[in-house]
Amino acid sequence: MKGVLRGFFWLHKRMAKIIRDRKVFIHIAVLLFLSSCDLFSTRTPNPPDFGSTFIWTPASVTNILLENFKGTIEVLDASNYAKCFISSKDTAVSGEKFIYTFTPRSGLDATSRSIFDQWNVQSEQNFITKLKSSLVANPKLTVTFTNTQTDESQNSARITSDYLILLPTLSNSSLPASISGSFLLQLSYVTTDQGTKEWRIVNWSDFAQQSGNSKTFTDLKLLINP
């Protein structure tokens, strides 16, 4: 009888050890599987997506207005881009009444030129919105202003500059990969509807390069807003 009991206890311990070893094996197998899935490795976080909204700075001086103008074109931020131009809510400090106008480059036919007869701030905003949807996903333009000069008085200013803009076009796009030319921005110092004093664009004149056949802002606007 004692021999039988010893045999029974030996068998019980043996089975308990097998069960214990099996649990350890399962735990090890699970850990190896998880490690192969790279769940415990340190990953480099993806850069935050701040979107394409430009951080607007109130244009208390003319160079900030130019930076706002450049920056909103770069990221195609239509809402803030429109704020570069005078609106019906702005009051010129000089007391004059201004309505924004765009003067296209010379050499256009009558039909093309007539498109800009009714061009306004909403047209500018629509242009940027449509341009963004016509380029690659999440586009960012390369905008370069050179030979920039500013002539400023108390309540008005003029900014002239050459420009070169590179556009990330789609492979089957009819849009140019770049535009270049020069511009003249006529500015007015205004009181905004928020009560702040800021500079606004009241007229934008576009000019083609004296040599070459490069497309200009005028041409791009005609392509986007036929």
C-alpha positions in Angstrom: 0.0 0.0 0.0 2.8 2.4 0.9 4.4 1.6 -2.5 1.2 2.5 -4.3 0.9 5.8 -2.4 4.6 6.7 -3.1 3.9 6.0 -6.8 0.8 8.2 -6.7 2.6 11.1 -5.1 5.5 10.8 -7.5 3.1 10.8 -10.5 1.3 13.8 -9.1 4.5 15.8 -8.7 5.6 14.8 -12.2 2.3 15.9 -13.7 2.5 19.2 -11.8 6.0 19.8 -13.1 4.9 19.1 -16.7 2.0 21.5 -16.4 4.4 24.2 -14.8 6.9 23.7 -17.6 4.2 23.9 -20.2 3.0 27.3 -18.8 6.5 28.6 -18.9 6.9 27.5 -22.5 3.6 29.2 -23.4 4.7 32.4 -21.7 8.1 32.4 -23.5 6.4 31.7 -26.9 4.0 34.6 -26.4 6.9 37.0 -25.5 8.8 35.9 -28.6 5.8 36.4 -30.8 5.2 39.9 -29.4 8.8 40.9 -29.7 8.8 39.8 -33.4 5.9 42.1 -34.0 8.0 45.0 -32.7 5.4 46.1 -30.2 8.0 46.9 -27.5 10.5 48.7 -29.6 10.9 52.5 -29.4 9.5 54.1 -32.5 10.4 57.6 -33.9 7.2 59.6 -33.7 5.7 61.0 -36.9 6.1 64.8 -37.2 3.0 66.6 -36.1 0.6 67.7 -38.9 0.0 71.4 -38.4 -2.0 71.6 -41.6 -1.6 74.3 -44.2 -2.8 77.3 -42.2 -0.5 80.2 -42.1 0.0 81.9 -38.7 -1.2 85.4 -39.5 0.7 88.4 -38.0 -1.2 91.7 -37.9 0.5 93.9 -40.6 1.5 96.8 -38.5 4.4 97.5 -40.8 4.8 97.0 -44.5 7.4 94.2 -44.4 5.0 92.1 -42.2 2.3 92.6 -44.9 4.8 91.3 -47.5 5.7 88.3 -45.3 2.0 87.5 -44.9 1.5 87.8 -48.6 4.4 85.5 -49.3 3.6 83.0 -46.6 0.0 82.5 -47.4 0.9 81.9 -51.1 3.5 79.3 -50.0 1.0 77.2 -48.1 -2.1 78.2 -50.2 -4.0 79.5 -47.2 -6.9 81.2 -48.9 -8.5 82.6 -45.8 -5.5 84.4 -44.5 -4.4 85.3 -48.0 -7.6 87.3 -48.5 -6.8 89.3 -45.4 -3.8 90.8 -47.2 -6.2 92.9 -49.3 -8.4 95.8 -48.4 -12.0 94.9 -47.7 -15.3 96.7 -47.2 -14.8 96.4 -43.5 -11.5 98.4 -43.5 -11.4 102.2 -43.3 -8.4 104.0 -44.8 -6.7 106.2 -42.3 -6.3 108.8 -45.0 -10.1 109.0 -45.4 -10.0 107.8 -49.0 -12.3 105.0 -50.3 -10.5 102.1 -51.8 -11.7 99.0 -53.7 -9.1 96.3 -54.4 -8.1 95.9 -58.1 -5.7 93.7 -60.0 -3.9 95.0 -63.0 -2.8 92.1 -65.3 0.3 92.1 -67.4 0.3 93.8 -70.7 -0.3 92.0 -74.0 -3.6 90.2 -73.2 -6.4 90.0 -75.7 -9.6 91.9 -74.9 -11.4 88.8 -73.7 -8.7 87.8 -71.2 -8.3 91.3 -70.0 -12.0 91.7 -69.4 -11.9 88.8 -66.8 -10.0 91.2 -64.5 -12.4 94.1 -64.9 -14.5 92.5 -62.1 -11.6 90.9 -60.2 -11.9 91.4 -56.4 -10.8 90.0 -53.1 -13.2 87.1 -53.4 -11.7 86.3 -56.8 -8.2 86.2 -55.2 -9.5 83.8 -52.5 -11.1 81.6 -55.1 -7.9 81.6 -57.1 -5.9 80.2 -54.2 -8.5 77.6 -53.3 -8.7 76.3 -56.8 -5.0 76.4 -57.3 -4.5 74.2 -54.2 -7.0 71.6 -55.5 -5.2 71.5 -58.8 -1.8 70.6 -57.4 -0.4 67.5 -55.6 -1.8 66.5 -52.2 -0.8 68.9 -49.4 1.1 71.2 -51.8 3.6 73.8 -50.7 4.9 76.4 -53.2 8.4 77.7 -53.3 8.1 81.5 -53.3 11.1 83.8 -53.9 11.0 87.6 -53.9 14.1 89.4 -55.0 15.1 93.1 -55.7 12.4 94.2 -53.3 12.0 97.9 -52.7 9.6 99.8 -50.5 8.6 103.4 -50.8 6.5 104.4 -47.8 4.7 107.5 -46.6 2.5 108.0 -43.6 -0.6 106.3 -44.9 0.4 104.7 -48.2 3.2 102.7 -49.6 4.5 101.0 -52.7 6.3 97.7 -52.8 8.0 96.4 -56.0 9.7 93.1 -56.4 10.7 90.3 -58.8 9.2 86.9 -58.1 9.8 83.3 -58.9 7.3 80.7 -57.8 7.7 76.9 -58.2 4.5 74.8 -58.2 4.3 71.1 -57.4 2.1 70.2 -60.3 0.6 66.8 -61.1 2.2 64.8 -63.9 -0.7 65.3 -66.3 -1.3 68.9 -65.3 -1.6 71.7 -67.8 -0.4 74.2 -65.2 3.2 75.6 -65.5 5.8 74.2 -63.1 6.9 77.8 -62.4 5.9 81.4 -62.9 8.0 84.5 -62.8 7.8 88.2 -63.3 7.6 91.3 -61.1 4.8 93.1 -59.2 3.9 96.5 -57.8 1.8 96.5 -54.7 0.1 99.7 -53.7 -0.8 99.7 -50.0 -3.0 101.7 -47.7 -2.8 102.0 -43.9 -6.3 101.2 -42.6 -8.3 100.8 -39.5 -9.7 97.2 -39.4 -13.1 96.2 -38.1 -11.2 95.0 -35.0 -9.9 98.5 -34.4 -6.3 97.7 -35.3 -4.1 99.7 -37.6 -2.7 97.6 -40.4 -1.4 97.7 -44.0 -3.6 96.3 -46.8 -3.1 95.9 -50.6 -5.4 98.1 -52.6 -3.9 97.4 -56.1 -1.6 94.6 -57.5 0.0 95.3 -60.8 1.6 92.3 -62.6 4.5 92.5 -65.1 6.1 90.0 -67.4 9.8 89.6 -67.6 11.4 91.7 -70.4 12.9 88.6 -72.0 11.7 85.0 -72.2 8.3 83.5 -72.3 7.7 82.7 -68.6 4.2 82.5 -67.3 3.2 85.1 -64.8 0.6 85.5 -62.0 -1.7 86.8 -64.6 -1.4 83.7 -66.8 -1.8 81.4 -63.8 -5.0 83.2 -62.7 -6.4 82.9 -66.2 -5.7 79.1 -66.2 -7.2 78.6 -62.8 -10.2 81.0 -63.3 -11.0 80.8 -67.0 
